[in-house]
Each structure stands twice: as structure tokens, then as C-alpha cells.
Amino acid sequence: MENASKALIMAGSILISIMVISLLVLGYNQLKSLEQTRENADATDKMAEYMRRFEQFDRTVYGSELFSLGNLQQDYNASDARVDVGYDRIEITVEIKKEIAGSEYFKTGTYTIEQLSEEQKAITDAIKPYEEANQKYNNRSVKFYSQKSTREIARDFGYTDIPSTLPDSMIMTDYFNDISNQLKGRYNDLVKCIEDIQTYTNLRSIYTEFRTGKQFDCVETVSNEYNGRLQSMRFVEK
């Protein structure tokens, strides 16, 4: 009798243990499912926010805004949330109709937004050295000298006796026609600085014209027919 009672107690303990374990597993699975549901909801909300941000560009935009759109596209296409919920990558194309005179950048043609971003990087990389201090130019940048008159620049290069009556526009021709004046200071460095100022000014002008002078119409947007999410955008220069 005593053995039977012990057996019943053991069986009851095992049954209770199994029930507790089952409840723990059930609770864990429910928590895991709840967490997954929350993560999916967060991913969906994040994608919806991306879509709202893309929709803001469905209009006429400036060149500078296309660069912002390129950054947005890159963030979206690389987003884990996009992959997790199975949404398509977004592709964006831009058609440039008019070249900027004298520019090797932003030529006419159709670009992906990635290619346009590469053009932006190329011109900003070309500009950057002119904005850094250079020992040849008295530890000052070409950008610094681009804001100075020719007289002020020449003075920094050792030419302090330029006649005050000589117009600024004639200094590099009339004053330096005399070989003795060329030899008084660092003539070659001065000439190179003046040339670099022109190059720098041209690059800045090209970049500014594209960013603030050109406008592009969003002429087409395509969405996925099943989930309604944006798939592509196309811009054409006005």
C-alpha cells in the first residue's frame, strides 16, 4: 500500500513537472511570436515612413534635391527592414537635357541616381584640394585667395610696390611685363595660384549651377501591383 502511494505521488510530480514545462514552452513561444509580430510591425512602419519620404519628391525638384533623393534610395535599398518584409528595391533614373557650358560633369544623357551621385562625388573630389591649405600658397587655400583682389594676392607673394594707380585688372599684364618685377617675388607660384583660382571658380560655378539652377520633373512613378510599394521613379530636366 505504501509503495502504491509513493508511486502515485511520483506520477503526480512527473505530471505536474510536464505541465509546468509545457506552460513555460507555451509562454516562451507566445512571447517569441509577440516579439516577431512587433518586429514585423516596426519594419512595416519603417517602410511606410520611407514611402512618405519618397512621395515628397514626386514633383519638380532641384539638382540638390536629387542628391538627397539618392541618399534616401541608398538607405532604403540597404535597409534590413526592406529585406525582412520582402519589398522591392527602388530604382531611380534622371535625364539631363542641357549640358553646362565648358563642363566635363553632368553631360546630357540618362543616369541612374547612383551614377548621378558618382558625378557629384567626382566634382566635389575635384574641388576639395582647392579648399585645403597649401604650402606653396603661403599655407593658405586657393579658396581663401579666390576671395581676394589680384593686388592683395600679389602682395602676399612678395610684390608690395605695385602702383596704387594701376587697376587690379591690369596688374598681371602691365606690371609683370617688366621682367625685373617678375623676379622680385615668387612669380611662378603667383601665376599658378591665379590659374588655380580660375579652375576652382569654374568648378564651383558648375556645381552650383547643377544644384540650384537646374530643375527636374518627376514624370513617372511605378508601384508594385501586389503590395502598392514604390518600385521606380523617373526625372526629366525641364
C-alpha contacts under 8 A as a table, 3 or more apart, distances in Angstrom:
res1	aa1	res2	aa2	distance
1	M	4	A	5.08
1	M	5	S	6.32
2	E	5	S	5.14
2	E	6	K	6.35
3	N	6	K	5.10
3	N	7	A	6.14
4	A	7	A	5.02
4	A	8	L	6.22
5	S	8	L	5.12
5	S	9	I	6.22
6	K	9	I	5.03
6	K	10	M	6.14
7	A	10	M	5.12
7	A	11	A	6.07
8	L	11	A	5.06
8	L	12	G	6.01
9	I	12	G	5.03
9	I	13	S	6.14
10	M	13	S	5.01
10	M	14	I	6.15
11	A	14	I	5.13
11	A	15	L	6.10
12	G	15	L	5.03
12	G	16	I	6.10
13	S	16	I	5.09
13	S	17	S	6.08
14	I	17	S	5.00
14	I	18	I	6.13
15	L	18	I	5.10
15	L	19	M	6.20
16	I	19	M	5.02
16	I	20	V	6.13
17	S	20	V	5.10
17	S	21	I	6.10
18	I	21	I	5.13
18	I	22	S	5.99
19	M	22	S	4.99
19	M	23	L	6.10
20	V	23	L	5.07
20	V	24	L	6.15
21	I	24	L	5.02
21	I	25	V	6.11
22	S	25	V	5.12
22	S	26	L	6.01
23	L	26	L	4.98
23	L	27	G	5.96
24	L	27	G	5.03
24	L	28	Y	6.04
25	V	28	Y	5.03
25	V	29	N	6.10
26	L	29	N	5.17
26	L	30	Q	6.13
27	G	30	Q	5.07
27	G	31	L	6.14
28	Y	31	L	5.09
28	Y	32	K	6.03
29	N	32	K	4.97
29	N	33	S	5.98
30	Q	33	S	5.02
30	Q	34	L	6.02
31	L	34	L	4.97
31	L	35	E	6.06
32	K	35	E	5.06
32	K	36	Q	6.13
33	S	36	Q	5.06
33	S	37	T	6.09
34	L	37	T	5.04
34	L	38	R	6.15
35	E	38	R	4.98
35	E	39	E	6.14
36	Q	39	E	5.00
36	Q	40	N	6.09
37	T	40	N	5.11
37	T	41	A	6.11
38	R	41	A	5.03
38	R	42	D	6.14
39	E	42	D	5.01
39	E	43	A	6.13
40	N	43	A	5.05
40	N	44	T	6.11
40	N	84	D	7.92
40	N	85	V	7.27
41	A	44	T	5.04
41	A	45	D	6.08
42	D	45	D	5.04
42	D	46	K	6.07
43	A	46	K	5.02
43	A	47	M	6.19
43	A	81	A	4.93
43	A	82	R	7.33
43	A	84	D	7.46
43	A	85	V	6.96
44	T	47	M	5.09
44	T	48	A	6.15
44	T	81	A	7.61
44	T	85	V	7.12
45	D	48	A	4.99
45	D	49	E	6.25
46	K	49	E	5.10
46	K	50	Y	6.32
46	K	81	A	7.23
47	M	50	Y	4.96
47	M	51	M	6.22
47	M	81	A	7.16
47	M	82	R	6.67
48	A	51	M	5.03
48	A	52	R	6.34
49	E	52	R	5.11
49	E	53	R	6.34
50	Y	53	R	5.10
50	Y	54	F	6.26
50	Y	76	Y	7.05
51	M	54	F	5.08
51	M	55	E	6.10
51	M	229	R	7.46
51	M	230	L	7.14
52	R	55	E	5.08
52	R	56	Q	6.60
53	R	56	Q	5.39
53	R	57	F	7.48
54	F	57	F	5.62
54	F	58	D	7.29
54	F	69	L	7.58
54	F	72	L	7.83
55	E	58	D	5.29
56	Q	59	R	7.44
57	F	60	T	7.54
57	F	61	V	6.94
57	F	69	L	7.56
57	F	218	C	7.55
58	D	218	C	5.57
58	D	221	T	7.88
59	R	217	D	6.02
59	R	218	C	5.32
60	T	215	Q	6.53
60	T	216	F	5.41
60	T	217	D	4.31
60	T	218	C	6.05
61	V	65	E	6.01
61	V	66	L	7.10
61	V	215	Q	5.54
61	V	216	F	5.31
61	V	217	D	6.51
61	V	218	C	7.82
62	Y	65	E	5.31
62	Y	66	L	6.76
62	Y	211	R	6.25
62	Y	212	T	6.00
62	Y	213	G	7.30
62	Y	214	K	5.80
62	Y	215	Q	4.52
62	Y	216	F	6.27
63	G	66	L	5.17
63	G	67	F	6.84
63	G	210	F	5.54
63	G	211	R	4.24
63	G	212	T	6.27
63	G	213	G	7.59
63	G	214	K	5.78
63	G	215	Q	6.23
63	G	216	F	7.28
64	S	67	F	5.31
64	S	68	S	6.70
64	S	210	F	7.46
64	S	211	R	4.29
64	S	212	T	6.57
65	E	68	S	4.95
65	E	69	L	6.11
65	E	211	R	7.76
66	L	69	L	4.84
66	L	70	G	6.09
66	L	113	I	7.65
67	F	70	G	4.98
67	F	71	N	6.47
67	F	113	I	7.94
67	F	116	L	7.70
67	F	117	S	6.36
67	F	120	Q	7.90
68	S	71	N	5.18
68	S	72	L	6.33
69	L	72	L	4.96
69	L	73	Q	6.12
70	G	73	Q	5.09
70	G	74	Q	6.18
70	G	113	I	5.60
70	G	114	E	6.65
70	G	117	S	6.71
71	N	74	Q	5.12
71	N	75	D	6.27
72	L	75	D	5.17
72	L	76	Y	6.14
73	Q	76	Y	5.07
73	Q	77	N	5.99
73	Q	90	I	6.71
73	Q	91	E	7.88
74	Q	77	N	5.33
74	Q	78	A	6.15
75	D	78	A	5.34
75	D	79	S	6.02
76	Y	79	S	5.10
76	Y	82	R	7.01
76	Y	89	R	7.71
76	Y	90	I	7.86
77	N	82	R	7.09
77	N	89	R	5.28
77	N	90	I	6.67
78	A	82	R	7.75
79	S	82	R	5.35
79	S	83	V	6.80
80	D	83	V	5.15
80	D	84	D	6.02
81	A	84	D	4.98
81	A	85	V	6.30
82	R	85	V	5.56
82	R	86	G	6.08
82	R	87	Y	5.41
82	R	88	D	7.57
83	V	86	G	4.96
83	V	87	Y	6.32
87	Y	229	R	7.27
88	D	229	R	7.80
88	D	230	L	7.97
88	D	231	Q	6.33
89	R	231	Q	6.48
90	I	230	L	6.67
90	I	231	Q	4.65
90	I	232	S	5.21
90	I	233	M	7.85
91	E	112	T	7.62
91	E	113	I	7.83
91	E	231	Q	6.36
91	E	232	S	4.62
91	E	233	M	6.56
92	I	112	T	5.85
92	I	113	I	5.50
92	I	232	S	5.50
92	I	233	M	4.81
92	I	234	R	5.77
92	I	235	F	7.91
93	T	110	T	6.79
93	T	111	Y	5.57
93	T	112	T	4.32
93	T	113	I	5.60
93	T	233	M	6.55
93	T	234	R	4.93
93	T	235	F	6.25
94	V	110	T	5.58
94	V	111	Y	5.13
94	V	112	T	6.11
94	V	113	I	6.55
94	V	116	L	7.90
94	V	234	R	5.98
94	V	235	F	4.72
94	V	236	V	5.88
94	V	237	E	7.80
95	E	108	T	7.43
95	E	109	G	5.68
95	E	110	T	4.23
95	E	111	Y	6.22
95	E	235	F	6.18
95	E	236	V	4.70
95	E	237	E	6.08
96	I	99	E	7.41
96	I	106	F	7.39
96	I	107	K	7.03
96	I	108	T	4.87
96	I	109	G	5.37
96	I	110	T	6.28
96	I	111	Y	7.88
96	I	236	V	6.56
96	I	237	E	5.43
97	K	108	T	5.22
97	K	109	G	6.70
97	K	236	V	7.65
97	K	237	E	5.87
97	K	238	K	7.95
98	K	107	K	7.53
98	K	108	T	5.82
98	K	237	E	7.89
99	E	103	S	7.44
99	E	106	F	6.64
99	E	107	K	5.14
99	E	108	T	5.48
100	I	103	S	5.55
100	I	105	Y	7.92
100	I	106	F	7.32
100	I	107	K	7.39
100	I	206	I	6.86
100	I	209	E	7.89
103	S	106	F	7.51
103	S	107	K	7.68
103	S	206	I	6.84
104	E	107	K	6.74
105	Y	119	E	6.58
105	Y	123	I	7.19
105	Y	206	I	7.96
106	F	116	L	7.78
106	F	119	E	6.75
106	F	210	F	7.85
111	Y	114	E	7.77
111	Y	115	Q	5.73
111	Y	116	L	6.07
112	T	115	Q	5.17
112	T	116	L	6.36
113	I	116	L	4.97
113	I	117	S	6.19
114	E	117	S	5.04
114	E	118	E	6.32
115	Q	118	E	4.92
115	Q	119	E	6.35
116	L	119	E	5.00
116	L	120	Q	6.33
117	S	120	Q	4.95
117	S	121	K	6.21
118	E	121	K	4.99
118	E	122	A	6.09
119	E	122	A	5.03
119	E	123	I	6.34
120	Q	123	I	5.41
120	Q	124	T	6.13
121	K	124	T	5.15
121	K	125	D	5.87
122	A	125	D	5.16
122	A	126	A	6.21
123	I	126	A	4.92
123	I	127	I	6.20
123	I	203	L	7.25
123	I	207	Y	7.25
124	T	127	I	4.97
124	T	128	K	6.05
125	D	128	K	5.25
125	D	129	P	7.53
126	A	129	P	6.76
126	A	203	L	7.87
127	I	130	Y	5.71
127	I	131	E	6.96
127	I	200	Y	6.46
127	I	203	L	6.59
127	I	204	R	7.26
128	K	131	E	5.30
128	K	132	E	6.79
129	P	132	E	5.35
130	Y	133	A	7.93
130	Y	141	S	6.09
130	Y	142	V	5.04
130	Y	143	K	5.99
130	Y	196	D	7.58
130	Y	200	Y	6.41
131	E	141	S	5.36
131	E	142	V	6.07
131	E	143	K	5.10
131	E	144	F	7.62
132	E	140	R	7.42
132	E	141	S	5.12
132	E	142	V	7.52
132	E	143	K	7.88
133	A	137	Y	7.66
133	A	139	N	5.09
133	A	140	R	4.43
133	A	141	S	4.22
133	A	142	V	7.67
134	N	137	Y	5.36
134	N	138	N	6.82
134	N	139	N	4.77
134	N	140	R	5.57
134	N	141	S	5.77
135	Q	138	N	5.33
135	Q	139	N	4.31
135	Q	140	R	7.11
136	K	139	N	6.80
136	K	189	D	6.81
137	Y	140	R	5.51
137	Y	141	S	6.84
137	Y	142	V	7.68
137	Y	189	D	7.23
137	Y	193	C	7.14
138	N	156	D	7.72
138	N	157	F	7.98
140	R	144	F	6.45
140	R	145	Y	7.63
141	S	144	F	5.10
141	S	145	Y	6.63
142	V	145	Y	5.12
142	V	146	S	6.00
142	V	193	C	6.81
142	V	196	D	6.71
142	V	197	I	5.87
142	V	200	Y	7.50
143	K	146	S	5.04
143	K	147	Q	6.97
143	K	197	I	7.26
143	K	200	Y	7.47
144	F	147	Q	5.85
144	F	148	K	7.31
145	Y	148	K	5.10
145	Y	149	S	7.96
145	Y	153	I	6.52
145	Y	197	I	7.28
146	S	149	S	7.94
146	S	197	I	5.53
146	S	201	T	7.54
148	K	152	E	6.03
148	K	153	I	6.42
149	S	152	E	5.20
149	S	153	I	6.32
149	S	168	D	7.06
150	T	153	I	5.08
150	T	154	A	6.04
150	T	168	D	5.96
150	T	169	S	7.58
150	T	171	I	7.21
150	T	172	M	7.97
151	R	154	A	5.17
151	R	155	R	6.15
151	R	162	I	7.63
151	R	168	D	6.13
151	R	171	I	7.24
152	E	155	R	5.17
152	E	156	D	6.52
153	I	156	D	5.24
153	I	157	F	6.63
153	I	190	L	7.73
154	A	157	F	5.06
154	A	158	G	6.55
154	A	159	Y	5.37
154	A	160	T	7.57
154	A	190	L	6.80
155	R	158	G	5.24
155	R	159	Y	4.61
155	R	160	T	5.06
156	D	159	Y	7.15
157	F	185	G	6.03
157	F	186	R	5.75
157	F	187	Y	7.61
157	F	189	D	7.91
157	F	190	L	6.44
158	G	184	K	7.10
158	G	185	G	4.73
158	G	186	R	6.78
159	Y	162	I	6.63
159	Y	184	K	6.86
159	Y	185	G	5.94
162	I	166	L	7.42
162	I	171	I	7.80
162	I	175	Y	7.11
163	P	166	L	5.50
164	S	167	P	7.81
166	L	170	M	6.71
166	L	171	I	6.72
167	P	170	M	5.50
167	P	171	I	6.70
168	D	171	I	5.49
169	S	172	M	7.33
170	M	173	T	5.40
170	M	174	D	5.63
170	M	175	Y	7.30
171	I	174	D	5.64
171	I	175	Y	5.10
171	I	176	F	6.87
172	M	175	Y	6.19
172	M	176	F	5.62
172	M	177	N	7.92
173	T	176	F	5.58
173	T	177	N	5.84
174	D	177	N	5.38
174	D	178	D	7.77
175	Y	178	D	6.42
175	Y	181	N	7.08
176	F	179	I	6.66
176	F	181	N	5.78
176	F	182	Q	5.66
177	N	181	N	7.79
177	N	182	Q	7.88
178	D	181	N	5.43
178	D	182	Q	6.76
179	I	182	Q	5.02
179	I	183	L	6.48
180	S	183	L	5.26
180	S	184	K	6.60
181	N	184	K	5.34
181	N	185	G	7.71
182	Q	185	G	6.53
182	Q	186	R	7.68
182	Q	187	Y	5.48
183	L	186	R	7.23
183	L	187	Y	6.75
184	K	187	Y	7.89
186	R	189	D	5.56
186	R	190	L	6.21
187	Y	190	L	5.04
187	Y	191	V	6.19
188	N	191	V	5.16
188	N	192	K	6.19
189	D	192	K	5.08
189	D	193	C	6.04
190	L	193	C	5.02
190	L	194	I	6.26
191	V	194	I	5.15
191	V	195	E	6.27
192	K	195	E	5.02
192	K	196	D	6.05
193	C	196	D	5.02
193	C	197	I	6.13
194	I	197	I	5.09
194	I	198	Q	6.54
195	E	198	Q	5.22
195	E	199	T	6.43
196	D	199	T	5.00
196	D	200	Y	5.96
197	I	200	Y	5.08
197	I	201	T	5.94
198	Q	201	T	5.10
198	Q	202	N	6.13
199	T	202	N	5.17
199	T	203	L	6.24
200	Y	203	L	5.16
200	Y	204	R	6.16
201	T	204	R	5.18
201	T	205	S	6.05
202	N	205	S	5.00
202	N	206	I	6.19
203	L	206	I	5.16
203	L	207	Y	6.20
204	R	207	Y	5.15
204	R	208	T	5.99
205	S	208	T	5.13
205	S	209	E	5.98
206	I	209	E	5.15
206	I	210	F	6.32
207	Y	210	F	5.34
207	Y	211	R	6.18
208	T	211	R	5.07
208	T	212	T	5.85
208	T	213	G	7.16
209	E	212	T	5.51
209	E	213	G	4.56
209	E	214	K	6.62
210	F	213	G	5.55
210	F	214	K	5.29
211	R	214	K	6.53
212	T	215	Q	7.88
214	K	237	E	7.24
214	K	238	K	7.78
215	Q	237	E	5.82
215	Q	238	K	5.81
216	F	235	F	5.75
216	F	236	V	5.18
216	F	237	E	4.13
216	F	238	K	5.42
217	D	235	F	5.30
217	D	236	V	5.35
217	D	237	E	6.23
217	D	238	K	6.33
218	C	221	T	7.65
218	C	233	M	7.07
218	C	234	R	5.78
218	C	235	F	4.40
218	C	236	V	6.64
219	V	233	M	7.85
219	V	234	R	5.88
219	V	235	F	5.74
219	V	236	V	6.76
220	E	233	M	5.66
220	E	234	R	5.18
220	E	235	F	7.29
221	T	230	L	7.29
221	T	231	Q	7.59
221	T	232	S	5.66
221	T	233	M	4.49
221	T	234	R	6.56
222	V	230	L	6.02
222	V	231	Q	5.49
222	V	232	S	5.17
222	V	233	M	6.55
223	S	228	G	5.40
223	S	229	R	5.22
223	S	230	L	4.17
223	S	231	Q	5.00
223	S	232	S	7.02
224	N	227	N	5.74
224	N	228	G	4.91
224	N	229	R	5.32
224	N	230	L	6.27
224	N	231	Q	6.16
225	E	228	G	5.63
